[in-house]
């Protein structure tokens, strides 16, 4: 059985397309296919918005890895290999940003699962040139095309979407980039979590901050806290930072792969944790968040999370803390709390 995800397996069948090229890899890539690719190409550079993947690649000298929300570095590439992300808006964002950087005559290969909506690339690419499906296997498609029209200038600020959140007697403007959780709306689960928060003080971590809704509401309600916000996504980090600035709030926003870059002295850890990785359901990050949280909390520190009611988190919380309190429950969501 291949160690590669299905989109990489279909790209592997077409290695001749990459021979002698300088390749920029981007999108929903999560395996080590870029390392194999480097043995066929002149060079391979990976642009990723996923901090965990960036940390994984840092162990390999064969490829250059750039972690950011926007590609600002100069990159020598004549072929873009784009792994189609689960959000169409994120695919459009990446395509426009990267082709604006790479320019006319760039070859483009797009790979992805058919169920992810990869067929949208046919219409999306028209402004740049022509693209054609060359291969399909394992419910995936492989497209090849070339940018023959001058790409429009990419303006990072123009890709933020703003929406207003009304909570209690206050109003916040949320800014979010494509592909960021809660993009364009106030998540119902986040509202329920905020409705059940106790008095908050001290050092607070908003884990998996997304567009920054939870952290910013907490900061607005509790201006004296020391707020930290983290996410594995560079797009989320940029969104939360923009949301803080838009609302003139203070907080430290940074990338972290679960607890890789966090502190260990929080009074509160608050989270609406994700349970999807790409198109798949994944619980590993949340299990690590919950299971290892006591070592990142001060004595008497508290963790509060909102979860879909079908997720079996209480046993993990009980194993870590010796107890798990249910503060609120609806047909869809549950609020769990535990104190160190």
C-alpha positions in Angstrom: 0.0 0.0 0.0 1.4 3.4 -1.0 2.5 5.8 1.7 1.1 8.6 -0.5 -2.3 10.2 -0.5 -4.4 9.4 -3.7 -3.7 12.8 -5.4 0.1 12.2 -5.0 -0.3 8.7 -6.4 -1.8 10.1 -9.6 0.9 12.7 -9.8 3.5 9.9 -9.4 2.1 8.3 -12.5 3.1 11.4 -14.5 6.6 12.0 -13.3 7.7 12.7 -16.9 5.8 15.9 -16.8 8.0 17.2 -13.9 11.4 16.1 -15.3 14.0 18.9 -15.3 11.5 21.4 -14.0 11.7 23.9 -11.1 8.5 23.0 -9.2 6.5 25.0 -6.7 4.1 22.7 -4.7 1.1 24.2 -2.9 -2.4 23.3 -1.6 -3.7 20.3 0.4 -0.5 18.3 0.3 0.3 16.3 3.4 2.7 13.5 2.4 6.3 13.3 1.4 5.8 13.1 -2.4 7.7 16.4 -2.8 10.8 14.6 -1.6 10.5 12.0 -4.3 9.7 14.7 -6.8 12.9 16.5 -6.0 14.8 13.5 -7.4 13.1 14.1 -10.8 13.1 17.9 -10.9 15.8 20.5 -10.8 14.3 22.0 -7.6 11.2 21.7 -5.4 9.8 24.4 -3.2 6.7 23.8 -1.1 4.5 26.7 -0.1 2.2 25.6 2.7 -0.3 27.3 5.0 -0.2 24.2 7.3 2.3 24.6 10.1 2.3 20.9 11.0 3.2 20.0 7.4 5.9 22.7 7.3 7.4 21.2 10.5 7.4 17.8 8.9 9.2 19.0 5.8 11.8 20.9 7.9 13.6 17.5 8.5 14.3 17.2 4.7 17.0 19.2 3.0 15.9 18.2 -0.5 13.1 20.7 -0.6 12.6 24.3 0.5 9.5 24.8 2.6 7.8 28.2 3.0 5.0 28.6 5.6 2.9 31.7 5.2 -0.5 33.1 4.3 1.0 34.9 1.3 4.0 34.0 -0.8 6.3 37.0 -0.6 9.6 35.3 -1.2 11.2 35.1 -4.6 10.8 31.5 -5.9 12.4 30.0 -9.0 9.6 27.9 -10.5 8.4 27.2 -13.9 5.7 24.7 -12.9 3.1 24.9 -10.2 1.8 21.7 -8.7 -1.5 22.6 -6.9 -3.2 20.1 -4.6 -6.8 21.1 -4.7 -8.0 22.2 -1.3 -11.4 21.3 0.2 -12.6 24.9 -0.1 -13.1 26.2 -3.6 -12.5 29.8 -2.4 -9.1 28.7 -1.1 -8.2 27.1 -4.4 -9.0 30.4 -6.2 -7.0 32.4 -3.6 -3.9 30.2 -4.1 -4.2 30.1 -7.8 -4.4 33.9 -8.2 -1.7 34.5 -5.6 0.8 32.0 -7.0 0.3 32.8 -10.7 0.6 36.5 -10.0 4.0 35.6 -8.5 5.2 33.1 -11.1 3.8 34.9 -14.2 3.2 34.0 -17.9 4.4 30.7 -19.3 4.1 28.9 -16.0 2.9 25.3 -16.4 0.2 24.3 -14.0 -0.6 20.8 -12.7 -3.7 20.4 -10.5 -4.4 17.2 -8.6 -7.2 16.3 -6.3 -10.1 14.1 -5.3 -13.1 14.3 -7.6 -15.5 14.7 -4.6 -13.6 17.8 -3.6 -14.9 19.7 -6.6 -11.6 19.7 -8.6 -13.6 20.0 -11.9 -14.1 23.7 -11.0 -10.5 24.3 -12.1 -11.7 24.2 -15.7 -13.8 27.3 -15.3 -11.5 29.0 -12.8 -8.4 28.7 -15.0 -10.0 30.4 -18.1 -8.7 33.8 -17.2 -5.1 32.4 -17.2 -5.2 30.0 -20.2 -6.3 26.5 -21.0 -6.2 23.5 -18.7 -7.2 19.9 -19.6 -7.7 16.7 -17.7 -4.9 14.3 -18.5 -5.4 11.4 -16.1 -7.8 10.0 -13.6 -7.4 7.2 -11.1 -8.3 6.3 -7.5 -11.3 8.8 -7.8 -8.8 11.6 -8.5 -8.1 13.8 -11.4 -4.9 15.2 -12.9 -5.1 18.4 -14.9 -2.3 20.1 -16.9 -2.4 23.6 -18.3 -0.3 26.7 -18.9 -0.7 30.3 -18.0 -0.6 32.3 -21.2 -2.4 35.5 -20.1 -0.8 38.0 -17.8 -2.1 37.3 -14.3 -3.8 40.2 -12.5 -1.9 41.8 -9.6 -2.6 40.0 -6.4 -3.6 42.3 -3.5 -3.7 40.4 -0.2 -6.0 42.8 1.6 -8.7 42.4 -1.1 -9.2 38.7 -0.2 -10.4 39.3 3.3 -14.1 38.9 3.9 -15.7 41.0 6.6 -18.8 40.2 8.6 -20.4 41.6 11.7 -21.0 39.6 14.9 -23.5 40.9 17.5 -23.0 39.3 20.9 -24.8 40.6 24.0 -24.5 44.4 23.8 -21.4 44.6 21.6 -20.6 44.4 17.9 -17.4 43.0 16.4 -16.1 43.0 12.8 -14.6 39.6 11.9 -12.1 39.4 9.0 -11.3 36.1 7.4 -9.4 34.7 4.5 -10.7 32.0 2.2 -10.6 28.5 3.7 -10.7 29.7 7.3 -13.3 28.1 9.6 -16.3 30.4 10.2 -15.5 32.2 7.0 -18.4 34.7 6.6 -20.6 33.6 9.5 -20.8 33.3 13.3 -20.6 29.6 14.1 -23.5 28.4 16.3 -21.2 26.2 18.4 -18.9 29.2 19.2 -21.9 31.1 20.4 -22.9 28.3 22.7 -19.4 28.2 24.1 -19.4 31.9 24.8 -22.8 31.7 26.4 -21.3 29.2 28.9 -18.0 30.8 29.8 -17.4 31.5 33.5 -15.6 34.6 34.7 -12.4 34.8 32.7 -9.1 36.3 34.0 -5.4 35.7 33.7 -3.7 34.1 30.7 -6.1 32.7 28.1 -5.4 30.6 25.1 -7.9 30.5 22.2 -6.8 27.2 20.6 -7.7 26.7 16.9 -8.6 30.4 16.7 -9.8 30.4 13.1 -11.0 33.9 12.2 -10.7 35.0 15.8 -14.3 35.2 16.9 -14.0 33.4 20.3 -10.8 35.1 21.4 -11.9 38.6 20.3 -15.3 38.3 22.1 -13.5 37.1 25.3 -11.0 40.0 25.0 -13.8 42.5 24.5 -15.7 41.2 27.5 -12.5 40.9 29.6 -10.1 43.6 28.6 -7.6 42.8 31.4 -6.8 39.3 30.3 -3.5 38.2 28.6 -4.9 36.7 25.4 -3.0 34.3 23.1 -4.5 32.7 20.0 -3.1 29.9 18.0 -3.9 27.8 14.9 -2.2 25.4 12.6 -3.2 27.5 9.5 -1.3 30.5 8.4 -4.6 31.8 6.8 -6.3 31.6 10.3 -3.4 33.3 12.0 -3.5 36.2 9.5 -7.3 36.3 9.9 -7.3 36.4 13.7 -4.5 39.1 13.6 -6.6 41.2 11.2 -9.7 40.7 13.4 -7.9 41.9 16.5 -6.5 44.9 14.7 -9.9 45.8 13.1 -11.5 45.8 16.6 -8.5 47.5 18.3 -8.0 44.6 20.6 -4.7 43.2 22.0 -3.5 39.6 21.7 -0.6 37.5 20.6 -1.5 35.3 17.5 0.9 32.6 16.4 1.1 29.3 14.5 1.2 26.1 16.6 0.9 22.4 15.8 -1.2 21.5 18.8 1.0 22.6 21.7 4.3 22.8 19.7 4.7 26.6 20.2 2.3 27.4 23.1 3.1 28.2 26.7 2.4 26.0 29.7 1.0 28.5 32.2 -2.6 29.2 31.0 -5.4 30.0 33.4 -7.9 29.1 30.6 -7.7 27.1 27.4 -10.9 27.7 25.3 -11.5 26.0 22.0 -14.0 25.1 19.2 -11.6 22.4 17.9 -11.7 21.1 14.4 -12.4 17.5 13.6 -11.6 17.5 9.9 -8.3 17.3 8.1 -8.9 18.0 4.4 -12.0 16.0 3.4 -11.4 13.4 6.1 -12.6 13.2 9.6 -9.7 13.4 12.0 -9.7 13.5 15.8 -6.0 13.3 16.5 -5.3 17.0 17.0 -8.3 17.4 19.4 -7.3 14.2 21.3 -3.8 15.7 21.8 -5.3 19.1 22.8 -7.5 17.4 25.4 -5.1 14.7 26.6 -2.1 17.0 27.0 -3.9 20.1 28.3 -3.2 19.6 32.0 0.5 20.2 31.4 -0.3 23.5 29.8 -2.5 24.8 32.5 -1.7 26.4 35.8 -2.9 24.9 39.0 -6.7 25.3 39.0 -6.6 26.1 35.3 -9.6 25.3 33.2 -10.2 23.9 29.8 -13.6 24.6 28.0 -14.5 23.2 24.6 -17.5 23.0 22.4 -17.9 19.8 20.4 -20.4 18.1 18.1 -22.6 15.9 20.4 -21.6 12.7 18.5 -17.9 13.1 19.3 -16.7 10.9 22.2 -14.5 13.4 24.0 -15.6 12.9 27.7 -13.4 9.7 28.2 -10.3 11.6 26.9 -11.0 14.5 29.2 -11.7 12.2 32.2 -8.5 10.3 31.6 -6.5 13.6 31.6 -8.3 15.4 34.5 -10.1 12.7 36.4 -13.5 14.3 35.7 -15.5 16.0 32.9 -18.3 18.4 33.4 -21.1 19.0 30.8 -22.1 22.7 31.1 -24.7 22.7 28.3 -26.1 20.4 25.6 -28.2 21.0 22.5 -29.2 18.6 19.7 -26.0 19.3 18.0 -23.4 20.7 20.4 -22.1 20.0 23.9 -19.9 22.3 26.2 -17.4 20.4 28.2 -15.3 21.7 31.1 -12.5 20.4 33.3 -10.3 22.0 35.9 -6.8 21.0 36.8 
